[in-house]
Amino acid sequence: MAQELSEKDLLRMEVEQLQKEVKNSRAPISQTGKEIKDYVEAQAGNDPLLKGIPEDKNPFREKGSTFCTLLLLLGRASWLEIAWSRMP
C-alpha cells in the first residue's frame, strides 16, 4: 500500500499521526516508574517465577524416576540405558 501512495500523501499521513500523538497526555517517568515498582512488588507474592510452584501442582515435574528405578530393580534396563534416554 505504501508504494501506491505519493510522497506527499505519506508525509500528510505522518503529520496526521503526529498530531494525534501530541494530544496524548504524558506523565513524568518519576511518577510512572514508582507506580510500576509498587505494582510489581504488590504482585510478587503471586508470581510463580519468584516463589515457585508447589510440587503437587507442577505439570512439568519429572515423573519417570520411580518407573526407572523399578526397571533397574527388575533388571529390564541398565542404568546406562536410562541415563541415555534422559539426554536432551
N, CA, C and O atoms as a Maestro MAE file, in Angstrom:
{
 s_m_m2io_version
 :::
 2.0.0
}

f_m_ct {
 s_m_title
 :::
 protein
 m_atom[352] {
  # First column is atom index #
  i_m_mmod_type
  r_m_x_coord
  r_m_y_coord
  r_m_z_coord
  i_m_residue_number
  s_m_chain_name
  s_m_pdb_residue_name
  s_m_pdb_atom_name
  i_m_atomic_number
  :::
  1 25 0.818 -1.186 0.000 1 A "MET " " N  " 7
  2 3 0.000 0.000 0.000 1 A "MET " " CA " 6
  3 2 0.867 1.256 0.000 1 A "MET " " C  " 6
  4 15 0.511 2.251 -0.632 1 A "MET " " O  " 8
  5 25 2.001 1.222 0.703 2 A "ALA " " N  " 7
  6 3 2.850 2.398 0.803 2 A "ALA " " CA " 6
  7 2 3.441 2.773 -0.557 2 A "ALA " " C  " 6
  8 15 3.691 3.951 -0.814 2 A "ALA " " O  " 8
  9 25 3.667 1.789 -1.431 3 A "GLN " " N  " 7
  10 3 4.226 2.095 -2.743 3 A "GLN " " CA " 6
  11 2 3.207 2.823 -3.618 3 A "GLN " " C  " 6
  12 15 3.598 3.575 -4.510 3 A "GLN " " O  " 8
  13 25 1.923 2.619 -3.386 4 A "GLU " " N  " 7
  14 3 0.873 3.224 -4.187 4 A "GLU " " CA " 6
  15 2 0.667 4.700 -3.840 4 A "GLU " " C  " 6
  16 15 0.126 5.453 -4.649 4 A "GLU " " O  " 8
  17 25 1.091 5.118 -2.653 5 A "LEU " " N  " 7
  18 3 0.880 6.497 -2.221 5 A "LEU " " CA " 6
  19 2 2.052 7.363 -2.654 5 A "LEU " " C  " 6
  20 15 3.193 6.904 -2.719 5 A "LEU " " O  " 8
  21 25 1.758 8.610 -2.945 6 A "SER " " N  " 7
  22 3 2.834 9.538 -3.300 6 A "SER " " CA " 6
  23 2 3.560 9.979 -2.030 6 A "SER " " C  " 6
  24 15 3.099 9.752 -0.912 6 A "SER " " O  " 8
  25 25 4.693 10.607 -2.239 7 A "GLU " " N  " 7
  26 3 5.475 11.082 -1.089 7 A "GLU " " CA " 6
  27 2 4.685 12.122 -0.295 7 A "GLU " " C  " 6
  28 15 4.773 12.178 0.932 7 A "GLU " " O  " 8
  29 25 3.923 12.932 -0.998 8 A "LYS " " N  " 7
  30 3 3.097 13.948 -0.340 8 A "LYS " " CA " 6
  31 2 2.037 13.293 0.547 8 A "LYS " " C  " 6
  32 15 1.795 13.744 1.667 8 A "LYS " " O  " 8
  33 25 1.403 12.225 0.042 9 A "ASP " " N  " 7
  34 3 0.398 11.514 0.832 9 A "ASP " " CA " 6
  35 2 1.021 10.868 2.072 9 A "ASP " " C  " 6
  36 15 0.435 10.890 3.154 9 A "ASP " " O  " 8
  37 25 2.207 10.296 1.904 10 A "LEU " " N  " 7
  38 3 2.891 9.677 3.047 10 A "LEU " " CA " 6
  39 2 3.230 10.723 4.111 10 A "LEU " " C  " 6
  40 15 3.061 10.478 5.305 10 A "LEU " " O  " 8
  41 25 3.705 11.880 3.674 11 A "LEU " " N  " 7
  42 3 4.025 12.941 4.626 11 A "LEU " " CA " 6
  43 2 2.766 13.460 5.319 11 A "LEU " " C  " 6
  44 15 2.796 13.765 6.512 11 A "LEU " " O  " 8
  45 25 1.665 13.561 4.579 12 A "ARG " " N  " 7
  46 3 0.404 14.004 5.168 12 A "ARG " " CA " 6
  47 2 -0.043 13.015 6.261 12 A "ARG " " C  " 6
  48 15 -0.474 13.417 7.342 12 A "ARG " " O  " 8
  49 25 0.072 11.717 5.951 13 A "MET " " N  " 7
  50 3 -0.312 10.701 6.940 13 A "MET " " CA " 6
  51 2 0.577 10.789 8.186 13 A "MET " " C  " 6
  52 15 0.100 10.637 9.311 13 A "MET " " O  " 8
  53 25 1.852 11.033 7.975 14 A "GLU " " N  " 7
  54 3 2.773 11.144 9.110 14 A "GLU " " CA " 6
  55 2 2.429 12.348 9.983 14 A "GLU " " C  " 6
  56 15 2.451 12.250 11.210 14 A "GLU " " O  " 8
  57 25 2.117 13.460 9.369 15 A "VAL " " N  " 7
  58 3 1.736 14.663 10.118 15 A "VAL " " CA " 6
  59 2 0.445 14.421 10.895 15 A "VAL " " C  " 6
  60 15 0.331 14.832 12.050 15 A "VAL " " O  " 8
  61 25 -0.520 13.761 10.276 16 A "GLU " " N  " 7
  62 3 -1.772 13.455 10.970 16 A "GLU " " CA " 6
  63 2 -1.519 12.566 12.184 16 A "GLU " " C  " 6
  64 15 -2.108 12.770 13.245 16 A "GLU " " O  " 8
  65 25 -0.643 11.584 12.022 17 A "GLN " " N  " 7
  66 3 -0.322 10.701 13.149 17 A "GLN " " CA " 6
  67 2 0.361 11.481 14.265 17 A "GLN " " C  " 6
  68 15 0.043 11.293 15.439 17 A "GLN " " O  " 8
  69 25 1.287 12.347 13.911 18 A "LEU " " N  " 7
  70 3 1.974 13.152 14.929 18 A "LEU " " CA " 6
  71 2 1.006 14.098 15.638 18 A "LEU " " C  " 6
  72 15 1.150 14.339 16.836 18 A "LEU " " O  " 8
  73 25 0.032 14.630 14.924 19 A "GLN " " N  " 7
  74 3 -0.963 15.497 15.548 19 A "GLN " " CA " 6
  75 2 -1.814 14.709 16.552 19 A "GLN " " C  " 6
  76 15 -2.192 15.244 17.594 19 A "GLN " " O  " 8
  77 25 -2.110 13.464 16.248 20 A "LYS " " N  " 7
  78 3 -2.850 12.622 17.198 20 A "LYS " " CA " 6
  79 2 -2.005 12.331 18.429 20 A "LYS " " C  " 6
  80 15 -2.500 12.374 19.556 20 A "LYS " " O  " 8
  81 25 -0.726 12.034 18.210 21 A "GLU " " N  " 7
  82 3 0.154 11.663 19.318 21 A "GLU " " CA " 6
  83 2 0.432 12.828 20.255 21 A "GLU " " C  " 6
  84 15 0.601 12.622 21.457 21 A "GLU " " O  " 8
  85 25 0.483 14.051 19.729 22 A "VAL " " N  " 7
  86 3 0.783 15.201 20.569 22 A "VAL " " CA " 6
  87 2 -0.352 15.485 21.551 22 A "VAL " " C  " 6
  88 15 -0.135 16.135 22.574 22 A "VAL " " O  " 8
  89 25 -1.548 15.007 21.253 23 A "LYS " " N  " 7
  90 3 -2.692 15.214 22.142 23 A "LYS " " CA " 6
  91 2 -2.711 14.241 23.311 23 A "LYS " " C  " 6
  92 15 -3.437 14.458 24.281 23 A "LYS " " O  " 8
  93 25 -1.924 13.174 23.235 24 A "ASN " " N  " 7
  94 3 -1.882 12.204 24.339 24 A "ASN " " CA " 6
  95 2 -1.300 12.846 25.589 24 A "ASN " " C  " 6
  96 15 -0.298 13.559 25.528 24 A "ASN " " O  " 8
  97 25 -1.940 12.583 26.721 25 A "SER " " N  " 7
  98 3 -1.397 13.112 27.970 25 A "SER " " CA " 6
  99 2 -0.177 12.293 28.375 25 A "SER " " C  " 6
  100 15 -0.121 11.084 28.152 25 A "SER " " O  " 8
  101 25 0.772 12.957 28.958 26 A "ARG " " N  " 7
  102 3 2.021 12.294 29.353 26 A "ARG " " CA " 6
  103 2 2.260 12.521 30.838 26 A "ARG " " C  " 6
  104 15 1.931 13.573 31.386 26 A "ARG " " O  " 8
  105 25 2.834 11.520 31.470 27 A "ALA " " N  " 7
  106 3 3.156 11.615 32.894 27 A "ALA " " CA " 6
  107 2 4.679 11.517 33.043 27 A "ALA " " C  " 6
  108 15 5.338 10.854 32.242 27 A "ALA " " O  " 8
  109 25 5.228 12.166 34.048 28 A "PRO " " N  " 7
  110 3 6.683 12.086 34.246 28 A "PRO " " CA " 6
  111 2 7.107 10.675 34.638 28 A "PRO " " C  " 6
  112 15 6.373 9.963 35.323 28 A "PRO " " O  " 8
  113 25 8.284 10.284 34.202 29 A "ILE " " N  " 7
  114 3 8.784 8.941 34.473 29 A "ILE " " CA " 6
  115 2 8.975 8.709 35.971 29 A "ILE " " C  " 6
  116 15 8.887 7.572 36.434 29 A "ILE " " O  " 8
  117 25 9.233 9.762 36.723 30 A "SER " " N  " 7
  118 3 9.389 9.606 38.170 30 A "SER " " CA " 6
  119 2 8.087 9.104 38.797 30 A "SER " " C  " 6
  120 15 8.118 8.334 39.757 30 A "SER " " O  " 8
  121 25 6.967 9.530 38.271 31 A "GLN " " N  " 7
  122 3 5.666 9.085 38.790 31 A "GLN " " CA " 6
  123 2 5.325 7.682 38.276 31 A "GLN " " C  " 6
  124 15 4.972 6.801 39.060 31 A "GLN " " O  " 8
  125 25 5.429 7.480 36.979 32 A "THR " " N  " 7
  126 3 5.043 6.181 36.419 32 A "THR " " CA " 6
  127 2 5.993 5.077 36.854 32 A "THR " " C  " 6
  128 15 5.568 3.940 37.062 32 A "THR " " O  " 8
  129 25 7.262 5.393 36.993 33 A "GLY " " N  " 7
  130 3 8.221 4.392 37.455 33 A "GLY " " CA " 6
  131 2 7.887 3.904 38.862 33 A "GLY " " C  " 6
  132 15 7.971 2.710 39.146 33 A "GLY " " O  " 8
  133 25 7.505 4.839 39.746 34 A "LYS " " N  " 7
  134 3 7.130 4.460 41.102 34 A "LYS " " CA " 6
  135 2 5.864 3.594 41.087 34 A "LYS " " C  " 6
  136 15 5.771 2.620 41.834 34 A "LYS " " O  " 8
  137 25 4.891 3.948 40.240 35 A "GLU " " N  " 7
  138 3 3.664 3.160 40.151 35 A "GLU " " CA " 6
  139 2 3.949 1.739 39.659 35 A "GLU " " C  " 6
  140 15 3.379 0.778 40.175 35 A "GLU " " O  " 8
  141 25 4.815 1.608 38.678 36 A "ILE " " N  " 7
  142 3 5.174 0.276 38.172 36 A "ILE " " CA " 6
  143 2 5.879 -0.528 39.248 36 A "ILE " " C  " 6
  144 15 5.583 -1.707 39.441 36 A "ILE " " O  " 8
  145 25 6.815 0.105 39.954 37 A "LYS " " N  " 7
  146 3 7.553 -0.575 41.025 37 A "LYS " " CA " 6
  147 2 6.596 -1.061 42.113 37 A "LYS " " C  " 6
  148 15 6.700 -2.202 42.564 37 A "LYS " " O  " 8
  149 25 5.670 -0.206 42.534 38 A "ASP " " N  " 7
  150 3 4.705 -0.584 43.566 38 A "ASP " " CA " 6
  151 2 3.822 -1.743 43.107 38 A "ASP " " C  " 6
  152 15 3.530 -2.650 43.886 38 A "ASP " " O  " 8
  153 25 3.400 -1.715 41.847 39 A "TYR " " N  " 7
  154 3 2.556 -2.784 41.314 39 A "TYR " " CA " 6
  155 2 3.315 -4.115 41.291 39 A "TYR " " C  " 6
  156 15 2.774 -5.148 41.686 39 A "TYR " " O  " 8
  157 25 4.548 -4.085 40.835 40 A "VAL " " N  " 7
  158 3 5.344 -5.310 40.752 40 A "VAL " " CA " 6
  159 2 5.575 -5.886 42.144 40 A "VAL " " C  " 6
  160 15 5.473 -7.097 42.339 40 A "VAL " " O  " 8
  161 25 5.883 -5.037 43.102 41 A "GLU " " N  " 7
  162 3 6.101 -5.510 44.469 41 A "GLU " " CA " 6
  163 2 4.816 -6.068 45.079 41 A "GLU " " C  " 6
  164 15 4.867 -7.033 45.842 41 A "GLU " " O  " 8
  165 25 3.668 -5.478 44.754 42 A "ALA " " N  " 7
  166 3 2.396 -5.978 45.278 42 A "ALA " " CA " 6
  167 2 2.036 -7.336 44.686 42 A "ALA " " C  " 6
  168 15 1.416 -8.160 45.358 42 A "ALA " " O  " 8
  169 25 2.420 -7.576 43.432 43 A "GLN " " N  " 7
  170 3 2.089 -8.833 42.758 43 A "GLN " " CA " 6
  171 2 3.145 -9.915 42.940 43 A "GLN " " C  " 6
  172 15 2.948 -11.041 42.483 43 A "GLN " " O  " 8
  173 25 4.251 -9.607 43.589 44 A "ALA " " N  " 7
  174 3 5.358 -10.561 43.715 44 A "ALA " " CA " 6
  175 2 4.948 -11.837 44.448 44 A "ALA " " C  " 6
  176 15 5.481 -12.907 44.153 44 A "ALA " " O  " 8
  177 25 4.022 -11.749 45.389 45 A "GLY " " N  " 7
  178 3 3.590 -12.934 46.126 45 A "GLY " " CA " 6
  179 2 2.844 -13.939 45.272 45 A "GLY " " C  " 6
  180 15 2.795 -15.121 45.614 45 A "GLY " " O  " 8
  181 25 2.264 -13.496 44.169 46 A "ASN " " N  " 7
  182 3 1.512 -14.389 43.282 46 A "ASN " " CA " 6
  183 2 2.321 -14.850 42.081 46 A "ASN " " C  " 6
  184 15 1.801 -15.580 41.238 46 A "ASN " " O  " 8
  185 25 3.570 -14.445 41.982 47 A "ASP " " N  " 7
  186 3 4.387 -14.752 40.813 47 A "ASP " " CA " 6
  187 2 5.061 -16.111 40.971 47 A "ASP " " C  " 6
  188 15 5.917 -16.269 41.841 47 A "ASP " " O  " 8
  189 25 4.692 -17.104 40.143 48 A "PRO " " N  " 7
  190 3 5.292 -18.427 40.279 48 A "PRO " " CA " 6
  191 2 6.773 -18.454 39.923 48 A "PRO " " C  " 6
  192 15 7.487 -19.364 40.346 48 A "PRO " " O  " 8
  193 25 7.246 -17.485 39.162 49 A "LEU " " N  " 7
  194 3 8.673 -17.450 38.843 49 A "LEU " " CA " 6
  195 2 9.501 -17.023 40.048 49 A "LEU " " C  " 6
  196 15 10.678 -17.369 40.147 49 A "LEU " " O  " 8
  197 25 8.896 -16.276 40.962 50 A "LEU " " N  " 7
  198 3 9.619 -15.828 42.148 50 A "LEU " " CA " 6
  199 2 9.464 -16.789 43.322 50 A "LEU " " C  " 6
  200 15 10.439 -17.082 44.014 50 A "LEU " " O  " 8
  201 25 8.249 -17.281 43.551 51 A "LYS " " N  " 7
  202 3 8.029 -18.118 44.726 51 A "LYS " " CA " 6
  203 2 8.009 -19.612 44.417 51 A "LYS " " C  " 6
  204 15 8.040 -20.432 45.335 51 A "LYS " " O  " 8
  205 25 7.958 -19.970 43.158 52 A "GLY " " N  " 7
  206 3 7.967 -21.377 42.771 52 A "GLY " " CA " 6
  207 2 6.571 -21.966 42.713 52 A "GLY " " C  " 6
  208 15 5.601 -21.358 43.167 52 A "GLY " " O  " 8
  209 25 6.487 -23.150 42.151 53 A "ILE " " N  " 7
  210 3 5.219 -23.859 42.010 53 A "ILE " " CA " 6
  211 2 5.240 -25.050 42.952 53 A "ILE " " C  " 6
  212 15 6.232 -25.778 43.000 53 A "ILE " " O  " 8
  213 25 4.159 -25.263 43.707 54 A "PRO " " N  " 7
  214 3 4.126 -26.444 44.571 54 A "PRO " " CA " 6
  215 2 4.300 -27.718 43.742 54 A "PRO " " C  " 6
  216 15 3.760 -27.827 42.641 54 A "PRO " " O  " 8
  217 25 5.042 -28.662 44.266 55 A "GLU " " N  " 7
  218 3 5.373 -29.884 43.524 55 A "GLU " " CA " 6
  219 2 4.124 -30.636 43.087 55 A "GLU " " C  " 6
  220 15 4.102 -31.210 41.998 55 A "GLU " " O  " 8
  221 25 3.085 -30.644 43.915 56 A "ASP " " N  " 7
  222 3 1.879 -31.386 43.552 56 A "ASP " " CA " 6
  223 2 1.079 -30.710 42.444 56 A "ASP " " C  " 6
  224 15 0.244 -31.361 41.815 56 A "ASP " " O  " 8
  225 25 1.312 -29.408 42.183 57 A "LYS " " N  " 7
  226 3 0.583 -28.700 41.135 57 A "LYS " " CA " 6
  227 2 1.439 -28.423 39.900 57 A "LYS " " C  " 6
  228 15 0.978 -27.768 38.966 57 A "LYS " " O  " 8
  229 25 2.651 -28.903 39.886 58 A "ASN " " N  " 7
  230 3 3.568 -28.654 38.784 58 A "ASN " " CA " 6
  231 2 3.336 -29.674 37.670 58 A "ASN " " C  " 6
  232 15 3.649 -30.852 37.845 58 A "ASN " " O  " 8
  233 25 2.790 -29.241 36.519 59 A "PRO " " N  " 7
  234 3 2.541 -30.194 35.437 59 A "PRO " " CA " 6
  235 2 3.819 -30.662 34.752 59 A "PRO " " C  " 6
  236 15 3.780 -31.618 33.977 59 A "PRO " " O  " 8
  237 25 4.958 -30.009 35.020 60 A "PHE " " N  " 7
  238 3 6.208 -30.344 34.357 60 A "PHE " " CA " 6
  239 2 7.166 -31.119 35.261 60 A "PHE " " C  " 6
  240 15 8.333 -31.301 34.913 60 A "PHE " " O  " 8
  241 25 6.685 -31.573 36.411 61 A "ARG " " N  " 7
  242 3 7.576 -32.305 37.310 61 A "ARG " " CA " 6
  243 2 8.014 -33.605 36.648 61 A "ARG " " C  " 6
  244 15 7.319 -34.164 35.800 61 A "ARG " " O  " 8
  245 25 9.171 -34.060 37.057 62 A "GLU " " N  " 7
  246 3 9.717 -35.289 36.478 62 A "GLU " " CA " 6
  247 2 8.935 -36.474 37.013 62 A "GLU " " C  " 6
  248 15 8.835 -36.667 38.224 62 A "GLU " " O  " 8
  249 25 8.390 -37.256 36.119 63 A "LYS " " N  " 7
  250 3 7.530 -38.355 36.514 63 A "LYS " " CA " 6
  251 2 8.216 -39.707 36.372 63 A "LYS " " C  " 6
  252 15 7.699 -40.714 36.856 63 A "LYS " " O  " 8
  253 25 9.363 -39.744 35.721 64 A "GLY " " N  " 7
  254 3 9.932 -41.030 35.358 64 A "GLY " " CA " 6
  255 2 10.867 -41.651 36.369 64 A "GLY " " C  " 6
  256 15 11.289 -42.787 36.151 64 A "GLY " " O  " 8
  257 25 11.221 -41.003 37.446 65 A "SER " " N  " 7
  258 3 12.252 -41.540 38.334 65 A "SER " " CA " 6
  259 2 11.805 -42.830 39.007 65 A "SER " " C  " 6
  260 15 12.606 -43.757 39.126 65 A "SER " " O  " 8
  261 25 10.562 -42.922 39.448 66 A "THR " " N  " 7
  262 3 10.087 -44.148 40.102 66 A "THR " " CA " 6
  263 2 10.039 -45.292 39.106 66 A "THR " " C  " 6
  264 15 10.426 -46.414 39.433 66 A "THR " " O  " 8
  265 25 9.577 -45.030 37.916 67 A "PHE " " N  " 7
  266 3 9.491 -46.056 36.884 67 A "PHE " " CA " 6
  267 2 10.883 -46.543 36.498 67 A "PHE " " C  " 6
  268 15 11.082 -47.742 36.304 67 A "PHE " " O  " 8
  269 25 11.853 -45.633 36.382 68 A "CYS " " N  " 7
  270 3 13.219 -46.022 36.034 68 A "CYS " " CA " 6
  271 2 13.840 -46.870 37.129 68 A "CYS " " C  " 6
  272 15 14.558 -47.828 36.843 68 A "CYS " " O  " 8
  273 25 13.569 -46.522 38.380 69 A "THR " " N  " 7
  274 3 14.087 -47.314 39.490 69 A "THR " " CA " 6
  275 2 13.506 -48.721 39.450 69 A "THR " " C  " 6
  276 15 14.226 -49.692 39.680 69 A "THR " " O  " 8
  277 25 12.231 -48.841 39.164 70 A "LEU " " N  " 7
  278 3 11.582 -50.143 39.066 70 A "LEU " " CA " 6
  279 2 12.197 -50.968 37.938 70 A "LEU " " C  " 6
  280 15 12.426 -52.166 38.107 70 A "LEU " " O  " 8
  281 25 12.463 -50.350 36.802 71 A "LEU " " N  " 7
  282 3 13.098 -51.063 35.692 71 A "LEU " " CA " 6
  283 2 14.486 -51.563 36.078 71 A "LEU " " C  " 6
  284 15 14.871 -52.679 35.728 71 A "LEU " " O  " 8
  285 25 15.229 -50.737 36.798 72 A "LEU " " N  " 7
  286 3 16.554 -51.155 37.244 72 A "LEU " " CA " 6
  287 2 16.467 -52.349 38.187 72 A "LEU " " C  " 6
  288 15 17.238 -53.301 38.068 72 A "LEU " " O  " 8
  289 25 15.510 -52.292 39.135 73 A "LEU " " N  " 7
  290 3 15.369 -53.379 40.107 73 A "LEU " " CA " 6
  291 2 14.941 -54.681 39.437 73 A "LEU " " C  " 6
  292 15 15.359 -55.762 39.852 73 A "LEU " " O  " 8
  293 25 14.127 -54.582 38.425 74 A "LEU " " N  " 7
  294 3 13.663 -55.776 37.730 74 A "LEU " " CA " 6
  295 2 14.666 -56.274 36.703 74 A "LEU " " C  " 6
  296 15 14.484 -57.346 36.128 74 A "LEU " " O  " 8
  297 25 15.719 -55.508 36.469 75 A "GLY " " N  " 7
  298 3 16.728 -55.919 35.512 75 A "GLY " " CA " 6
  299 2 16.283 -55.743 34.069 75 A "GLY " " C  " 6
  300 15 16.860 -56.345 33.163 75 A "GLY " " O  " 8
  301 25 15.257 -54.918 33.848 76 A "ARG " " N  " 7
  302 3 14.743 -54.719 32.488 76 A "ARG " " CA " 6
  303 2 15.559 -53.668 31.728 76 A "ARG " " C  " 6
  304 15 15.549 -53.649 30.497 76 A "ARG " " O  " 8
  305 25 16.254 -52.805 32.445 77 A "ALA " " N  " 7
  306 3 17.055 -51.772 31.798 77 A "ALA " " CA " 6
  307 2 18.279 -51.499 32.643 77 A "ALA " " C  " 6
  308 15 18.236 -51.591 33.870 77 A "ALA " " O  " 8
  309 25 19.350 -51.170 31.993 78 A "SER " " N  " 7
  310 3 20.560 -50.830 32.729 78 A "SER " " CA " 6
  311 2 20.563 -49.344 33.047 78 A "SER " " C  " 6
  312 15 19.812 -48.584 32.435 78 A "SER " " O  " 8
  313 25 21.383 -48.919 33.983 79 A "TRP " " N  " 7
  314 3 21.453 -47.510 34.343 79 A "TRP " " CA " 6
  315 2 21.919 -46.684 33.157 79 A "TRP " " C  " 6
  316 15 21.534 -45.523 33.021 79 A "TRP " " O  " 8
  317 25 22.740 -47.266 32.302 80 A "LEU " " N  " 7
  318 3 23.229 -46.551 31.134 80 A "LEU " " CA " 6
  319 2 22.095 -46.287 30.135 80 A "LEU " " C  " 6
  320 15 22.027 -45.206 29.550 80 A "LEU " " O  " 8
  321 25 21.217 -47.255 29.941 81 A "GLU " " N  " 7
  322 3 20.075 -47.053 29.036 81 A "GLU " " CA " 6
  323 2 19.148 -45.955 29.564 81 A "GLU " " C  " 6
  324 15 18.650 -45.129 28.799 81 A "GLU " " O  " 8
  325 25 18.927 -45.959 30.868 82 A "ILE " " N  " 7
  326 3 18.050 -44.949 31.461 82 A "ILE " " CA " 6
  327 2 18.695 -43.567 31.362 82 A "ILE " " C  " 6
  328 15 18.024 -42.591 31.024 82 A "ILE " " O  " 8
  329 25 19.982 -43.481 31.653 83 A "ALA " " N  " 7
  330 3 20.680 -42.190 31.540 83 A "ALA " " CA " 6
  331 2 20.661 -41.689 30.107 83 A "ALA " " C  " 6
  332 15 20.474 -40.496 29.869 83 A "ALA " " O  " 8
  333 25 20.852 -42.582 29.157 84 A "TRP " " N  " 7
  334 3 20.844 -42.200 27.757 84 A "TRP " " CA " 6
  335 2 19.465 -41.692 27.313 84 A "TRP " " C  " 6
  336 15 19.367 -40.757 26.519 84 A "TRP " " O  " 8
  337 25 18.410 -42.316 27.834 85 A "SER " " N  " 7
  338 3 17.055 -41.917 27.456 85 A "SER " " CA " 6
  339 2 16.700 -40.537 27.998 85 A "SER " " C  " 6
  340 15 15.792 -39.889 27.476 85 A "SER " " O  " 8
  341 25 17.392 -40.076 29.028 86 A "ARG " " N  " 7
  342 3 17.112 -38.774 29.632 86 A "ARG " " CA " 6
  343 2 17.924 -37.658 28.998 86 A "ARG " " C  " 6
  344 15 17.737 -36.491 29.343 86 A "ARG " " O  " 8
  345 25 18.813 -37.988 28.086 87 A "MET " " N  " 7
  346 3 19.633 -36.958 27.449 87 A "MET " " CA " 6
  347 2 18.747 -36.103 26.548 87 A "MET " " C  " 6
  348 15 17.867 -36.629 25.866 87 A "MET " " O  " 8
  349 25 18.973 -34.786 26.541 88 A "PRO " " N  " 7
  350 3 18.133 -33.906 25.683 88 A "PRO " " CA " 6
  351 2 18.437 -34.090 24.216 88 A "PRO " " C  " 6
  352 15 17.827 -33.435 23.371 88 A "PRO " " O  " 8
  :::
 }
 m_bond[351] {
  # First column is bond index #
  i_m_from
  i_m_to
  i_m_order
  :::
  1 1 2 1
  2 2 3 1
  3 3 4 2
  4 3 5 1
  5 5 6 1
  6 6 7 1
  7 7 8 2
  8 7 9 1
  9 9 10 1
  10 10 11 1
  11 11 12 2
  12 11 13 1
  13 13 14 1
  14 14 15 1
  15 15 16 2
  16 15 17 1
  17 17 18 1
  18 18 19 1
  19 19 20 2
  20 19 21 1
  21 21 22 1
  22 22 23 1
  23 23 24 2
  24 23 25 1
  25 25 26 1
  26 26 27 1
  27 27 28 2
  28 27 29 1
  29 29 30 1
  30 30 31 1
  31 31 32 2
  32 31 33 1
  33 33 34 1
  34 34 35 1
  35 35 36 2
  36 35 37 1
  37 37 38 1
  38 38 39 1
  39 39 40 2
  40 39 41 1
  41 41 42 1
  42 42 43 1
  43 43 44 2
  44 43 45 1
  45 45 46 1
  46 46 47 1
  47 47 48 2
  48 47 49 1
  49 49 50 1
  50 50 51 1
  51 51 52 2
  52 51 53 1
  53 53 54 1
  54 54 55 1
  55 55 56 2
  56 55 57 1
  57 57 58 1
  58 58 59 1
  59 59 60 2
  60 59 61 1
  61 61 62 1
  62 62 63 1
  63 63 64 2
  64 63 65 1
  65 65 66 1
  66 66 67 1
  67 67 68 2
  68 67 69 1
  69 69 70 1
  70 70 71 1
  71 71 72 2
  72 71 73 1
  73 73 74 1
  74 74 75 1
  75 75 76 2
  76 75 77 1
  77 77 78 1
  78 78 79 1
  79 79 80 2
  80 79 81 1
  81 81 82 1
  82 82 83 1
  83 83 84 2
  84 83 85 1
  85 85 86 1
  86 86 87 1
  87 87 88 2
  88 87 89 1
  89 89 90 1
  90 90 91 1
  91 91 92 2
  92 91 93 1
  93 93 94 1
  94 94 95 1
  95 95 96 2
  96 95 97 1
  97 97 98 1
  98 98 99 1
  99 99 100 2
  100 99 101 1
  101 101 102 1
  102 102 103 1
  103 103 104 2
  104 103 105 1
  105 105 106 1
  106 106 107 1
  107 107 108 2
  108 107 109 1
  109 109 110 1
  110 110 111 1
  111 111 112 2
  112 111 113 1
  113 113 114 1
  114 114 115 1
  115 115 116 2
  116 115 117 1
  117 117 118 1
  118 118 119 1
  119 119 120 2
  120 119 121 1
  121 121 122 1
  122 122 123 1
  123 123 124 2
  124 123 125 1
  125 125 126 1
  126 126 127 1
  127 127 128 2
  128 127 129 1
  129 129 130 1
  130 130 131 1
  131 131 132 2
  132 131 133 1
  133 133 134 1
  134 134 135 1
  135 135 136 2
  136 135 137 1
  137 137 138 1
  138 138 139 1
  139 139 140 2
  140 139 141 1
  141 141 142 1
  142 142 143 1
  143 143 144 2
  144 143 145 1
  145 145 146 1
  146 146 147 1
  147 147 148 2
  148 147 149 1
  149 149 150 1
  150 150 151 1
  151 151 152 2
  152 151 153 1
  153 153 154 1
  154 154 155 1
  155 155 156 2
  156 155 157 1
  157 157 158 1
  158 158 159 1
  159 159 160 2
  160 159 161 1
  161 161 162 1
  162 162 163 1
  163 163 164 2
  164 163 165 1
  165 165 166 1
  166 166 167 1
  167 167 168 2
  168 167 169 1
  169 169 170 1
  170 170 171 1
  171 171 172 2
  172 171 173 1
  173 173 174 1
  174 174 175 1
  175 175 176 2
  176 175 177 1
  177 177 178 1
  178 178 179 1
  179 179 180 2
  180 179 181 1
  181 181 182 1
  182 182 183 1
  183 183 184 2
  184 183 185 1
  185 185 186 1
  186 186 187 1
  187 187 188 2
  188 187 189 1
  189 189 190 1
  190 190 191 1
  191 191 192 2
  192 191 193 1
  193 193 194 1
  194 194 195 1
  195 195 196 2
  196 195 197 1
  197 197 198 1
  198 198 199 1
  199 199 200 2
  200 199 201 1
  201 201 202 1
  202 202 203 1
  203 203 204 2
  204 203 205 1
  205 205 206 1
  206 206 207 1
  207 207 208 2
  208 207 209 1
  209 209 210 1
  210 210 211 1
  211 211 212 2
  212 211 213 1
  213 213 214 1
  214 214 215 1
  215 215 216 2
  216 215 217 1
  217 217 218 1
  218 218 219 1
  219 219 220 2
  220 219 221 1
  221 221 222 1
  222 222 223 1
  223 223 224 2
  224 223 225 1
  225 225 226 1
  226 226 227 1
  227 227 228 2
  228 227 229 1
  229 229 230 1
  230 230 231 1
  231 231 232 2
  232 231 233 1
  233 233 234 1
  234 234 235 1
  235 235 236 2
  236 235 237 1
  237 237 238 1
  238 238 239 1
  239 239 240 2
  240 239 241 1
  241 241 242 1
  242 242 243 1
  243 243 244 2
  244 243 245 1
  245 245 246 1
  246 246 247 1
  247 247 248 2
  248 247 249 1
  249 249 250 1
  250 250 251 1
  251 251 252 2
  252 251 253 1
  253 253 254 1
  254 254 255 1
  255 255 256 2
  256 255 257 1
  257 257 258 1
  258 258 259 1
  259 259 260 2
  260 259 261 1
  261 261 262 1
  262 262 263 1
  263 263 264 2
  264 263 265 1
  265 265 266 1
  266 266 267 1
  267 267 268 2
  268 267 269 1
  269 269 270 1
  270 270 271 1
  271 271 272 2
  272 271 273 1
  273 273 274 1
  274 274 275 1
  275 275 276 2
  276 275 277 1
  277 277 278 1
  278 278 279 1
  279 279 280 2
  280 279 281 1
  281 281 282 1
  282 282 283 1
  283 283 284 2
  284 283 285 1
  285 285 286 1
  286 286 287 1
  287 287 288 2
  288 287 289 1
  289 289 290 1
  290 290 291 1
  291 291 292 2
  292 291 293 1
  293 293 294 1
  294 294 295 1
  295 295 296 2
  296 295 297 1
  297 297 298 1
  298 298 299 1
  299 299 300 2
  300 299 301 1
  301 301 302 1
  302 302 303 1
  303 303 304 2
  304 303 305 1
  305 305 306 1
  306 306 307 1
  307 307 308 2
  308 307 309 1
  309 309 310 1
  310 310 311 1
  311 311 312 2
  312 311 313 1
  313 313 314 1
  314 314 315 1
  315 315 316 2
  316 315 317 1
  317 317 318 1
  318 318 319 1
  319 319 320 2
  320 319 321 1
  321 321 322 1
  322 322 323 1
  323 323 324 2
  324 323 325 1
  325 325 326 1
  326 326 327 1
  327 327 328 2
  328 327 329 1
  329 329 330 1
  330 330 331 1
  331 331 332 2
  332 331 333 1
  333 333 334 1
  334 334 335 1
  335 335 336 2
  336 335 337 1
  337 337 338 1
  338 338 339 1
  339 339 340 2
  340 339 341 1
  341 341 342 1
  342 342 343 1
  343 343 344 2
  344 343 345 1
  345 345 346 1
  346 346 347 1
  347 347 348 2
  348 347 349 1
  349 349 350 1
  350 350 351 1
  351 351 352 2
  :::
 }
}
